[in-house]
């Protein structure tokens, strides 16, 4: 059984935890306030989940989800995530994170920033363009007409392979954008951001995105 480490227990992190447990994964989840503050969530998730520190969640996970505000990226532990696939849900909100010039100028992406911080990990974009509530509700078996699709991007083929399988297990189709340098196509204020779309619609929205919204 695969263990999913989740660093960040906000709206996205807690919903991914719920979906992962339902799909048969073990979950080790952390937040910035300490494991004891996650008692209610862990009780809801049941025997296949436990709370930990960020470093412990990273070490315990066969695959790790990083779902924290972009401004907290530098606080993500590096060594426990070395060699592992890391799902990046980050979005850039300058109102919250402060202005990051390289993002404002379109010179990098949020996922590339995380990959730079985690040079030995295999970062893959995931769950950044879906409202958190939909992660457990707008799902359907493979082959269902008009099944919702989610995008991904990575510089590592095995990371794309994992997230494609994981999305499918949770109830979504996958559209692969390509390398992390193309992940801007699904970032905030682009046509594919937080709208419901099937695979064909998602591909069309990705194609018409502007580098700077």
Z-matrix of the N, CA and C atoms (Angstrom, degrees):
N
C 1 1.467
C 2 1.527 1 109.50
N 3 1.315 2 116.82 1 132.34
C 4 1.453 3 121.79 2 179.90
C 5 1.523 4 110.54 3 -78.21
N 6 1.330 5 116.35 4 136.13
C 7 1.459 6 122.08 5 174.04
C 8 1.518 7 109.30 6 -99.81
N 9 1.313 8 115.60 7 129.00
C 10 1.450 9 122.27 8 178.76
C 11 1.523 10 108.19 9 -103.35
N 12 1.317 11 117.08 10 117.32
C 13 1.453 12 121.27 11 171.70
C 14 1.518 13 108.86 12 -87.34
N 15 1.318 14 117.38 13 133.14
C 16 1.463 15 121.16 14 -178.83
C 17 1.522 16 108.22 15 -125.02
N 18 1.318 17 116.38 16 117.49
C 19 1.460 18 122.26 17 177.40
C 20 1.518 19 107.29 18 -104.00
N 21 1.327 20 115.21 19 103.64
C 22 1.458 21 122.12 20 -174.22
C 23 1.512 22 109.62 21 118.89
N 24 1.314 23 116.79 22 116.97
C 25 1.467 24 120.92 23 -174.70
C 26 1.526 25 111.42 24 -117.09
N 27 1.320 26 116.24 25 31.45
C 28 1.456 27 120.16 26 176.52
C 29 1.516 28 111.22 27 -78.60
N 30 1.327 29 116.87 28 -153.17
C 31 1.462 30 121.18 29 -174.40
C 32 1.534 31 111.66 30 -59.32
N 33 1.328 32 117.04 31 -48.58
C 34 1.462 33 120.04 32 -178.43
C 35 1.521 34 110.66 33 -70.21
N 36 1.327 35 117.22 34 -49.05
C 37 1.452 36 120.55 35 -176.78
C 38 1.516 37 113.39 36 -59.24
N 39 1.324 38 117.01 37 -43.64
C 40 1.461 39 119.56 38 -179.23
C 41 1.525 40 111.57 39 -68.78
N 42 1.337 41 117.00 40 -34.76
C 43 1.456 42 119.75 41 178.56
C 44 1.533 43 111.80 42 -72.14
N 45 1.313 44 117.34 43 -39.62
C 46 1.464 45 119.59 44 174.92
C 47 1.526 46 109.49 45 -62.17
N 48 1.328 47 117.01 46 -38.24
C 49 1.469 48 120.44 47 177.64
C 50 1.525 49 110.77 48 -61.29
N 51 1.320 50 116.95 49 -45.61
C 52 1.466 51 120.20 50 179.38
C 53 1.528 52 110.80 51 -61.46
N 54 1.318 53 115.96 52 -45.33
C 55 1.463 54 119.81 53 -178.47
C 56 1.525 55 111.19 54 -66.41
N 57 1.324 56 116.87 55 -39.83
C 58 1.459 57 120.64 56 -177.92
C 59 1.528 58 111.29 57 -66.79
N 60 1.324 59 117.22 58 -43.99
C 61 1.464 60 120.32 59 178.17
C 62 1.523 61 110.34 60 -60.76
N 63 1.321 62 116.39 61 -42.55
C 64 1.462 63 120.23 62 178.72
C 65 1.524 64 111.28 63 -61.76
N 66 1.337 65 116.11 64 -32.31
C 67 1.465 66 120.73 65 -179.16
C 68 1.523 67 113.03 66 -84.59
N 69 1.338 68 116.61 67 -0.38
C 70 1.453 69 119.65 68 174.40
C 71 1.515 70 115.89 69 102.24
N 72 1.316 71 117.44 70 11.18
C 73 1.457 72 121.01 71 178.42
C 74 1.523 73 110.88 72 -89.51
N 75 1.329 74 116.35 73 151.97
C 76 1.455 75 121.93 74 163.69
C 77 1.521 76 107.54 75 -84.75
N 78 1.326 77 116.95 76 146.15
C 79 1.464 78 121.74 77 -176.88
C 80 1.520 79 109.83 78 -129.26
N 81 1.318 80 115.90 79 133.43
C 82 1.461 81 122.81 80 170.27
C 83 1.518 82 106.21 81 -121.47
N 84 1.315 83 117.41 82 116.70
C 85 1.465 84 121.55 83 -169.10
C 86 1.527 85 110.88 84 -121.51
N 87 1.322 86 115.39 85 144.53
C 88 1.462 87 121.98 86 -177.93
C 89 1.523 88 109.95 87 -135.30
N 90 1.317 89 115.01 88 155.52
C 91 1.461 90 120.36 89 170.13
C 92 1.522 91 108.65 90 -136.82
N 93 1.313 92 117.35 91 -174.90
C 94 1.469 93 121.19 92 -176.62
C 95 1.517 94 112.73 93 -84.95
N 96 1.325 95 117.64 94 -6.37
C 97 1.470 96 120.59 95 -173.81
C 98 1.521 97 113.59 96 -104.87
N 99 1.328 98 117.29 97 -5.40
C 100 1.452 99 120.17 98 176.76
C 101 1.512 100 113.04 99 110.33
N 102 1.336 101 117.02 100 148.76
C 103 1.470 102 121.54 101 -175.12
C 104 1.517 103 113.84 102 -58.08
N 105 1.326 104 117.41 103 -32.92
C 106 1.466 105 119.69 104 -176.31
C 107 1.522 106 112.19 105 -63.87
N 108 1.333 107 117.30 106 -23.41
C 109 1.465 108 120.23 107 -179.20
C 110 1.527 109 112.23 108 -79.48
N 111 1.324 110 117.36 109 -4.78
C 112 1.458 111 121.83 110 -179.42
C 113 1.520 112 112.59 111 -104.06
N 114 1.313 113 116.99 112 14.36
C 115 1.469 114 121.05 113 -175.48
C 116 1.522 115 111.79 114 -58.50
N 117 1.313 116 118.08 115 -43.01
C 118 1.466 117 120.23 116 -177.55
C 119 1.527 118 111.12 117 -66.44
N 120 1.333 119 116.53 118 -42.63
C 121 1.461 120 119.91 119 -179.98
C 122 1.524 121 110.53 120 -64.74
N 123 1.315 122 117.42 121 -44.44
C 124 1.461 123 120.85 122 -179.27
C 125 1.527 124 110.77 123 -64.37
N 126 1.336 125 116.55 124 -38.23
C 127 1.463 126 119.65 125 176.94
C 128 1.524 127 110.70 126 -62.79
N 129 1.330 128 116.28 127 -39.26
C 130 1.470 129 120.39 128 177.32
C 131 1.528 130 111.17 129 -65.37
N 132 1.326 131 116.73 130 -40.44
C 133 1.458 132 121.00 131 -175.86
C 134 1.524 133 112.29 132 -72.29
N 135 1.314 134 117.00 133 -29.97
C 136 1.457 135 119.84 134 174.84
C 137 1.517 136 114.44 135 94.64
N 138 1.314 137 115.08 136 -160.95
C 139 1.460 138 121.78 137 -169.46
C 140 1.521 139 114.23 138 -67.77
N 141 1.313 140 117.59 139 -17.22
C 142 1.462 141 119.94 140 -177.81
C 143 1.523 142 112.24 141 -93.65
N 144 1.329 143 117.90 142 17.19
C 145 1.462 144 121.30 143 179.61
C 146 1.518 145 110.35 144 -138.04
N 147 1.326 146 114.81 145 147.98
C 148 1.454 147 120.41 146 172.24
C 149 1.520 148 108.89 147 -148.65
N 150 1.323 149 116.05 148 158.09
C 151 1.453 150 122.23 149 178.36
C 152 1.520 151 110.23 150 -96.57
N 153 1.320 152 116.49 151 151.80
C 154 1.452 153 121.74 152 -178.12
C 155 1.527 154 109.28 153 -156.36
N 156 1.329 155 115.90 154 177.73
C 157 1.460 156 120.03 155 169.35
C 158 1.521 157 108.91 156 -75.35
N 159 1.326 158 116.25 157 167.47
C 160 1.460 159 119.75 158 179.28
C 161 1.525 160 111.08 159 -61.22
N 162 1.325 161 117.17 160 -41.79
C 163 1.466 162 119.91 161 -179.96
C 164 1.521 163 111.13 162 -64.96
N 165 1.321 164 116.62 163 -39.96
C 166 1.461 165 120.20 164 -179.58
C 167 1.527 166 111.29 165 -70.43
N 168 1.332 167 116.92 166 -38.60
C 169 1.468 168 119.73 167 177.00
C 170 1.525 169 110.28 168 -63.88
N 171 1.336 170 115.96 169 -40.22
C 172 1.453 171 119.39 170 177.76
C 173 1.512 172 112.44 171 -64.86
N 174 1.332 173 116.32 172 -40.05
C 175 1.462 174 120.60 173 -179.90
C 176 1.518 175 111.53 174 -69.96
N 177 1.332 176 117.18 175 -36.66
C 178 1.466 177 121.33 176 -176.00
C 179 1.519 178 112.68 177 -75.34
N 180 1.322 179 117.36 178 -27.52
C 181 1.457 180 120.37 179 -173.77
C 182 1.514 181 113.09 180 -76.94
N 183 1.326 182 116.56 181 130.95
C 184 1.460 183 119.98 182 166.91
C 185 1.527 184 109.26 183 -67.96
N 186 1.313 185 115.13 184 -35.74
C 187 1.460 186 124.96 185 173.11
C 188 1.527 187 106.03 186 -129.61
N 189 1.342 188 117.53 187 145.25
C 190 1.460 189 120.92 188 -173.82
C 191 1.525 190 109.83 189 -125.41
N 192 1.326 191 115.62 190 136.95
C 193 1.465 192 122.41 191 174.27
C 194 1.519 193 108.23 192 -102.86
N 195 1.317 194 116.96 193 126.06
C 196 1.464 195 121.92 194 173.88
C 197 1.520 196 107.37 195 -106.83
N 198 1.317 197 115.08 196 113.35
C 199 1.463 198 120.12 197 -175.29
C 200 1.522 199 109.03 198 -139.09
N 201 1.338 200 114.18 199 71.20
C 202 1.460 201 122.81 200 -178.98
C 203 1.523 202 108.08 201 -126.73
N 204 1.327 203 118.60 202 161.80
C 205 1.466 204 119.42 203 174.03
C 206 1.530 205 110.65 204 -56.14
N 207 1.321 206 116.25 205 144.43
C 208 1.460 207 120.30 206 -176.70
C 209 1.526 208 111.90 207 -57.39
N 210 1.321 209 117.04 208 -33.07
C 211 1.466 210 120.02 209 -179.74
C 212 1.527 211 112.23 210 -65.19
N 213 1.338 212 117.35 211 -17.22
C 214 1.468 213 121.35 212 179.68
C 215 1.522 214 112.66 213 -97.27
N 216 1.323 215 117.11 214 9.25
C 217 1.456 216 121.22 215 -175.08
C 218 1.520 217 112.42 216 -57.19
N 219 1.313 218 117.94 217 -40.58
C 220 1.463 219 121.23 218 -176.93
C 221 1.523 220 112.45 219 -66.87
N 222 1.321 221 117.79 220 -14.11
C 223 1.460 222 121.19 221 179.49
C 224 1.535 223 112.55 222 -86.92
N 225 1.316 224 117.53 223 -6.35
C 226 1.459 225 120.61 224 179.45
C 227 1.527 226 109.17 225 -69.26
N 228 1.334 227 118.65 226 126.98
C 229 1.461 228 120.09 227 179.80
C 230 1.522 229 111.22 228 -64.31
N 231 1.318 230 116.53 229 137.87
C 232 1.458 231 121.22 230 -173.48
C 233 1.525 232 111.78 231 -91.26
N 234 1.313 233 117.23 232 -53.02
C 235 1.460 234 120.86 233 -171.59
C 236 1.529 235 113.25 234 -61.99
N 237 1.349 236 120.06 235 -42.38
C 238 1.469 237 118.36 236 -179.74
C 239 1.524 238 114.19 237 -62.99
N 240 1.333 239 117.43 238 -18.81
C 241 1.466 240 121.66 239 -177.69
C 242 1.520 241 112.60 240 -99.56
N 243 1.320 242 117.33 241 -0.06
C 244 1.466 243 121.02 242 -177.11
C 245 1.526 244 110.63 243 -60.65
N 246 1.320 245 115.98 244 132.67
C 247 1.453 246 121.95 245 177.93
C 248 1.511 247 115.13 246 79.04
N 249 1.319 248 117.62 247 -1.40
C 250 1.465 249 120.89 248 -174.47
C 251 1.523 250 111.54 249 -103.47
N 252 1.331 251 115.65 250 154.13
C 253 1.456 252 121.81 251 169.18
C 254 1.524 253 108.36 252 -72.02
N 255 1.329 254 116.10 253 130.13
C 256 1.463 255 122.15 254 -177.55
C 257 1.523 256 109.18 255 -123.92
N 258 1.318 257 116.30 256 117.37
C 259 1.461 258 122.01 257 178.18
C 260 1.520 259 108.96 258 -83.27
N 261 1.319 260 115.95 259 123.95
C 262 1.458 261 122.22 260 -177.73
C 263 1.522 262 109.89 261 -107.20
N 264 1.328 263 116.63 262 116.47
C 265 1.464 264 121.29 263 179.07
C 266 1.523 265 112.34 264 -101.93
N 267 1.330 266 117.45 265 6.01
C 268 1.456 267 121.49 266 -169.63
C 269 1.523 268 113.83 267 -62.77
N 270 1.311 269 114.43 268 146.05
C 271 1.454 270 123.69 269 167.42
C 272 1.526 271 108.60 270 -130.65
N 273 1.316 272 115.13 271 153.81
C 274 1.464 273 121.87 272 -178.33
C 275 1.518 274 109.27 273 -99.25
N 276 1.330 275 114.12 274 113.69
C 277 1.467 276 121.52 275 173.17
C 278 1.521 277 107.12 276 -118.21
N 279 1.325 278 117.12 277 101.37
C 280 1.465 279 119.09 278 -176.10
C 281 1.524 280 111.39 279 -62.63
N 282 1.340 281 115.97 280 -25.40
C 283 1.468 282 118.93 281 178.10
C 284 1.534 283 111.36 282 -64.29
N 285 1.311 284 116.55 283 -28.81
C 286 1.473 285 122.64 284 -179.90
C 287 1.520 286 111.93 285 -100.24
N 288 1.333 287 116.23 286 -41.57
C 289 1.460 288 121.66 287 -170.12
C 290 1.517 289 113.66 288 -92.58
N 291 1.348 290 117.16 289 -11.07
C 292 1.453 291 119.45 290 -169.33
C 293 1.517 292 109.67 291 80.32
N 294 1.314 293 117.27 292 159.41
C 295 1.461 294 120.62 293 -177.50
C 296 1.524 295 110.74 294 -73.84
N 297 1.325 296 115.56 295 133.01
C 298 1.458 297 123.19 296 174.58
C 299 1.520 298 106.30 297 -115.28
N 300 1.335 299 116.85 298 108.49
C 301 1.462 300 120.75 299 -168.90
C 302 1.523 301 113.21 300 -58.03
N 303 1.321 302 117.41 301 -39.46
C 304 1.460 303 119.90 302 -177.52
C 305 1.526 304 111.51 303 -63.94
N 306 1.335 305 116.76 304 -32.04
C 307 1.460 306 120.51 305 175.79
C 308 1.525 307 110.53 306 -77.50
N 309 1.327 308 116.81 307 -41.40
C 310 1.460 309 120.22 308 179.51
C 311 1.529 310 111.31 309 -60.74
N 312 1.329 311 116.76 310 -31.99
C 313 1.466 312 120.97 311 -178.31
C 314 1.527 313 112.58 312 -91.62
N 315 1.322 314 116.56 313 -2.75
C 316 1.455 315 119.81 314 179.96
C 317 1.512 316 113.98 315 73.37
N 318 1.327 317 117.05 316 28.90
C 319 1.464 318 121.19 317 -177.28
C 320 1.525 319 113.07 318 -92.47
N 321 1.319 320 117.60 319 -13.72
C 322 1.450 321 121.56 320 179.25
C 323 1.520 322 108.47 321 -153.35
N 324 1.308 323 116.66 322 -176.82
C 325 1.458 324 121.91 323 177.18
C 326 1.523 325 109.00 324 -128.90
N 327 1.318 326 115.82 325 165.21
C 328 1.463 327 119.23 326 179.05
C 329 1.527 328 110.95 327 -61.20
N 330 1.318 329 116.96 328 -38.58
C 331 1.464 330 119.89 329 -179.47
C 332 1.522 331 111.86 330 -70.01
N 333 1.323 332 117.37 331 -34.01
C 334 1.459 333 119.12 332 175.39
C 335 1.518 334 111.37 333 -66.10
N 336 1.325 335 117.05 334 -33.74
C 337 1.465 336 120.00 335 176.28
C 338 1.522 337 110.91 336 -64.36
N 339 1.334 338 116.31 337 -41.37
C 340 1.460 339 119.01 338 178.05
C 341 1.526 340 110.46 339 -68.06
N 342 1.328 341 117.48 340 -40.31
C 343 1.464 342 120.42 341 177.70
C 344 1.525 343 111.13 342 -61.61
N 345 1.312 344 116.67 343 -37.63
C 346 1.466 345 121.06 344 176.73
C 347 1.527 346 110.77 345 -64.25
N 348 1.324 347 116.51 346 -38.64
C 349 1.470 348 121.05 347 178.89
C 350 1.522 349 111.16 348 -71.52
N 351 1.332 350 116.99 349 -29.63
C 352 1.467 351 122.70 350 -177.89
C 353 1.531 352 109.00 351 -118.11
N 354 1.319 353 118.31 352 70.37
C 355 1.467 354 120.35 353 -170.27
C 356 1.518 355 114.94 354 -64.54
N 357 1.340 356 117.59 355 -22.49
C 358 1.460 357 120.04 356 -179.02
C 359 1.520 358 112.73 357 -99.12
N 360 1.329 359 117.52 358 2.34
C 361 1.463 360 122.07 359 179.34
C 362 1.523 361 109.91 360 -98.10
N 363 1.327 362 115.40 361 169.73
C 364 1.459 363 121.92 362 -179.22
C 365 1.523 364 108.28 363 -115.65
N 366 1.318 365 116.31 364 90.31
C 367 1.460 366 122.24 365 -173.69
C 368 1.526 367 110.02 366 -77.72
N 369 1.331 368 115.01 367 137.73
C 370 1.455 369 121.76 368 177.85
C 371 1.527 370 108.46 369 -138.93
N 372 1.315 371 116.58 370 133.63
C 373 1.463 372 121.42 371 -179.39
C 374 1.517 373 110.06 372 -71.51
N 375 1.348 374 116.57 373 136.99
C 376 1.464 375 119.89 374 -177.92
C 377 1.523 376 110.60 375 -160.06
N 378 1.319 377 116.46 376 141.36
C 379 1.467 378 124.07 377 168.31
C 380 1.530 379 114.31 378 60.70
N 381 1.328 380 118.83 379 19.31
C 382 1.462 381 118.18 380 -176.92
C 383 1.519 382 113.33 381 -88.87
N 384 1.342 383 117.41 382 -12.66
C 385 1.468 384 118.34 383 -173.38
C 386 1.527 385 111.33 384 -125.00
N 387 1.310 386 115.71 385 36.41
C 388 1.458 387 121.42 386 175.82
C 389 1.522 388 108.05 387 -134.22
N 390 1.336 389 119.55 388 133.16
C 391 1.461 390 119.92 389 174.12
C 392 1.529 391 109.42 390 -57.33
N 393 1.313 392 116.54 391 139.05
C 394 1.460 393 119.68 392 -171.38
C 395 1.522 394 112.81 393 -57.11
N 396 1.325 395 118.23 394 -39.23
C 397 1.462 396 120.34 395 -177.83
C 398 1.520 397 112.02 396 -60.79
N 399 1.334 398 117.23 397 -29.66
C 400 1.463 399 121.09 398 -176.13
C 401 1.527 400 112.65 399 -73.43
N 402 1.329 401 117.37 400 -16.19
C 403 1.469 402 120.18 401 -177.66
C 404 1.525 403 111.26 402 -61.80
N 405 1.315 404 117.40 403 -30.47
C 406 1.464 405 120.33 404 -179.52
C 407 1.523 406 113.26 405 -108.83
N 408 1.324 407 117.86 406 -2.16
C 409 1.465 408 119.09 407 -174.57
C 410 1.528 409 113.78 408 -118.76
N 411 1.340 410 118.48 409 -39.11
C 412 1.470 411 120.75 410 -176.25
C 413 1.522 412 109.45 411 -93.25
N 414 1.320 413 115.62 412 61.73
C 415 1.467 414 121.96 413 -174.54
C 416 1.521 415 109.30 414 -122.99
N 417 1.338 416 115.12 415 158.04
C 418 1.463 417 120.05 416 -178.88
C 419 1.525 418 108.87 417 -159.85
N 420 1.335 419 117.42 418 155.22
C 421 1.465 420 120.35 419 177.37
C 422 1.526 421 111.62 420 -65.10
N 423 1.318 422 115.25 421 156.44
C 424 1.464 423 120.84 422 176.71
C 425 1.523 424 110.34 423 -55.83
N 426 1.336 425 116.02 424 138.70
C 427 1.455 426 121.28 425 179.17
C 428 1.511 427 114.66 426 90.36
N 429 1.336 428 117.47 427 -7.52
C 430 1.461 429 120.49 428 177.92
C 431 1.527 430 109.81 429 -66.95
N 432 1.336 431 118.41 430 129.42
C 433 1.463 432 119.40 431 177.76
C 434 1.530 433 111.50 432 -57.20
N 435 1.321 434 115.91 433 139.60
C 436 1.459 435 123.08 434 177.22
C 437 1.529 436 112.47 435 63.67
N 438 1.313 437 116.90 436 25.35
C 439 1.468 438 120.86 437 176.86
C 440 1.520 439 109.86 438 -58.93
N 441 1.320 440 116.18 439 138.67
C 442 1.460 441 120.25 440 -179.46
C 443 1.528 442 109.92 441 -65.26
N 444 1.336 443 115.78 442 142.03
C 445 1.462 444 121.52 443 179.14
C 446 1.523 445 109.80 444 -118.64
N 447 1.323 446 115.18 445 144.94
C 448 1.455 447 122.63 446 175.96
C 449 1.521 448 108.96 447 -122.47
N 450 1.312 449 115.37 448 147.74
C 451 1.460 450 121.07 449 -177.91
C 452 1.522 451 111.11 450 -92.57
N 453 1.318 452 114.66 451 159.43
C 454 1.455 453 121.14 452 173.34
C 455 1.512 454 109.07 453 -147.51
N 456 1.327 455 115.38 454 164.97
C 457 1.460 456 122.16 455 175.86
C 458 1.516 457 107.76 456 -157.06
N 459 1.328 458 116.22 457 144.53
C 460 1.461 459 120.34 458 178.04
C 461 1.514 460 109.17 459 -165.76
N 462 1.324 461 115.42 460 158.47
C 463 1.452 462 121.77 461 171.73
C 464 1.524 463 111.46 462 -91.97
N 465 1.330 464 117.16 463 4.73
C 466 1.461 465 122.21 464 -174.16
C 467 1.526 466 109.94 465 -128.17
N 468 1.338 467 116.26 466 120.27
C 469 1.459 468 120.96 467 -176.05
C 470 1.517 469 112.36 468 -62.71
N 471 1.332 470 118.58 469 -36.53
C 472 1.464 471 119.66 470 -178.47
C 473 1.518 472 111.56 471 -70.48
N 474 1.334 473 117.14 472 -27.53
C 475 1.457 474 120.35 473 175.65
C 476 1.523 475 110.83 474 -69.55
N 477 1.334 476 116.72 475 -41.16
C 478 1.472 477 121.04 476 175.96
C 479 1.524 478 109.86 477 -64.14
N 480 1.306 479 116.58 478 -40.25
C 481 1.463 480 120.52 479 178.69
C 482 1.524 481 110.77 480 -60.97
N 483 1.330 482 116.17 481 -43.00
C 484 1.468 483 118.95 482 179.61
C 485 1.520 484 111.24 483 -64.99
N 486 1.321 485 117.96 484 -50.08
C 487 1.466 486 118.67 485 -174.15
C 488 1.522 487 110.79 486 -67.38
N 489 1.329 488 117.67 487 -30.67
C 490 1.461 489 120.25 488 175.77
C 491 1.519 490 110.00 489 -62.96
N 492 1.318 491 116.43 490 -44.34
C 493 1.466 492 120.37 491 177.81
C 494 1.532 493 111.26 492 -67.56
N 495 1.316 494 116.76 493 -41.16
C 496 1.464 495 121.37 494 -178.69
C 497 1.525 496 111.06 495 -65.39
N 498 1.324 497 116.90 496 -46.75
C 499 1.464 498 120.30 497 175.34
C 500 1.529 499 110.35 498 -54.46
N 501 1.325 500 116.13 499 -46.57
C 502 1.461 501 120.42 500 -177.38
C 503 1.531 502 110.49 501 -63.07
N 504 1.324 503 117.35 502 -42.03
C 505 1.455 504 120.82 503 178.79
C 506 1.523 505 111.56 504 -61.87
N 507 1.324 506 116.68 505 -33.69
C 508 1.456 507 120.83 506 -179.43
C 509 1.527 508 112.35 507 -82.97
N 510 1.352 509 117.34 508 -21.38
C 511 1.454 510 119.84 509 176.34
C 512 1.509 511 116.47 510 121.11
N 513 1.352 512 117.34 511 24.31
C 514 1.461 513 121.31 512 -177.09
C 515 1.527 514 111.36 513 -128.90
N 516 1.331 515 115.67 514 149.63
C 517 1.451 516 121.33 515 165.64
C 518 1.529 517 108.93 516 -80.44
N 519 1.341 518 116.03 517 165.98
C 520 1.460 519 121.51 518 -178.19
C 521 1.515 520 110.52 519 -125.94
N 522 1.326 521 116.38 520 139.31
C 523 1.460 522 122.80 521 168.49
C 524 1.523 523 107.25 522 -120.45
N 525 1.317 524 116.35 523 121.87
C 526 1.463 525 122.10 524 -179.22
C 527 1.527 526 109.26 525 -89.92
N 528 1.313 527 116.41 526 117.66
C 529 1.470 528 121.05 527 -179.69
C 530 1.524 529 110.96 528 -75.60
N 531 1.349 530 116.54 529 -32.07
C 532 1.455 531 120.89 530 -174.84
C 533 1.517 532 110.41 531 125.50
N 534 1.330 533 118.75 532 -142.51
C 535 1.460 534 121.28 533 -178.03
C 536 1.525 535 112.15 534 -71.53
N 537 1.333 536 115.36 535 167.54
C 538 1.464 537 120.42 536 179.71
C 539 1.526 538 111.72 537 -58.38
N 540 1.311 539 117.36 538 -29.60
C 541 1.468 540 120.54 539 -179.73
C 542 1.519 541 112.56 540 -63.79
N 543 1.344 542 117.56 541 -17.81
C 544 1.463 543 121.42 542 177.57
C 545 1.528 544 112.92 543 -97.58
N 546 1.329 545 117.83 544 -0.33
C 547 1.470 546 120.63 545 -174.72
C 548 1.523 547 113.16 546 -69.01
N 549 1.341 548 118.11 547 -12.15
C 550 1.462 549 120.71 548 174.12
C 551 1.531 550 111.52 549 -57.80
N 552 1.322 551 117.28 550 -24.05
C 553 1.460 552 120.35 551 -176.63
C 554 1.522 553 113.21 552 -63.49
N 555 1.333 554 116.65 553 -18.11
C 556 1.461 555 119.96 554 -179.14
C 557 1.526 556 111.17 555 -117.82
N 558 1.332 557 116.32 556 13.97
C 559 1.458 558 120.02 557 178.32
C 560 1.533 559 111.00 558 -81.36
N 561 1.291 560 114.10 559 176.82
C 562 1.462 561 122.72 560 -176.30
C 563 1.538 562 112.93 561 -51.19
N 564 1.321 563 114.60 562 140.56
C 565 1.464 564 124.24 563 174.47
C 566 1.522 565 114.13 564 72.56
N 567 1.345 566 118.15 565 7.46
C 568 1.454 567 120.55 566 172.19
C 569 1.529 568 109.34 567 -92.62
N 570 1.332 569 117.06 568 164.81
C 571 1.464 570 119.72 569 -174.50
C 572 1.527 571 114.90 570 -59.79
N 573 1.338 572 117.79 571 -26.99
C 574 1.471 573 120.28 572 -176.75
C 575 1.525 574 112.96 573 -88.97
N 576 1.321 575 117.50 574 0.54
C 577 1.464 576 120.70 575 -171.83
C 578 1.536 577 111.37 576 -82.55
N 579 1.316 578 115.78 577 124.23
C 580 1.478 579 126.15 578 176.61
C 581 1.530 580 113.89 579 45.76
N 582 1.327 581 115.82 580 42.65
C 583 1.467 582 120.26 581 168.17
C 584 1.522 583 107.07 582 -123.44
N 585 1.331 584 115.38 583 150.46
C 586 1.460 585 118.68 584 178.26
C 587 1.522 586 109.29 585 -78.96
N 588 1.328 587 116.66 586 130.31
C 589 1.455 588 120.37 587 -178.67
C 590 1.524 589 109.70 588 -152.58
N 591 1.326 590 115.01 589 144.46
C 592 1.452 591 119.27 590 171.77
C 593 1.525 592 108.30 591 -83.76
N 594 1.327 593 117.64 592 -177.73
C 595 1.462 594 120.32 593 -173.24
C 596 1.529 595 111.82 594 -62.07
N 597 1.320 596 118.11 595 -43.32
C 598 1.460 597 120.09 596 -179.31
C 599 1.522 598 111.38 597 -65.77
N 600 1.325 599 116.47 598 -41.00
C 601 1.466 600 120.25 599 178.86
C 602 1.522 601 110.98 600 -66.11
N 603 1.320 602 116.26 601 -39.22
C 604 1.457 603 120.06 602 179.13
C 605 1.527 604 110.84 603 -64.52
N 606 1.319 605 117.11 604 -44.06
C 607 1.467 606 120.22 605 178.00
C 608 1.528 607 110.73 606 -59.02
N 609 1.325 608 116.95 607 -40.77
C 610 1.463 609 120.77 608 179.68
C 611 1.525 610 110.90 609 -66.07
N 612 1.322 611 117.23 610 -42.11
C 613 1.459 612 120.43 611 179.80
C 614 1.524 613 112.01 612 -67.68
N 615 1.317 614 117.14 613 -37.28
C 616 1.451 615 120.38 614 176.85
C 617 1.533 616 110.71 615 -63.94
N 618 1.317 617 116.52 616 -37.79
C 619 1.460 618 121.28 617 -176.18
C 620 1.514 619 112.47 618 -68.38
N 621 1.328 620 118.26 619 -30.67
C 622 1.467 621 120.74 620 -175.81
C 623 1.525 622 112.78 621 -95.63
N 624 1.337 623 117.64 622 3.21
C 625 1.457 624 120.17 623 -178.41
C 626 1.521 625 111.53 624 -67.72
N 627 1.324 626 115.53 625 144.52
C 628 1.462 627 121.95 626 174.50
C 629 1.527 628 109.25 627 -94.78
N 630 1.340 629 116.46 628 147.29
C 631 1.470 630 120.22 629 -178.99
C 632 1.517 631 110.67 630 -61.01
N 633 1.310 632 117.80 631 -39.94
C 634 1.459 633 122.27 632 173.47
C 635 1.521 634 107.45 633 -115.94
N 636 1.340 635 118.15 634 119.42
C 637 1.461 636 119.92 635 -175.19
C 638 1.525 637 112.29 636 -67.72
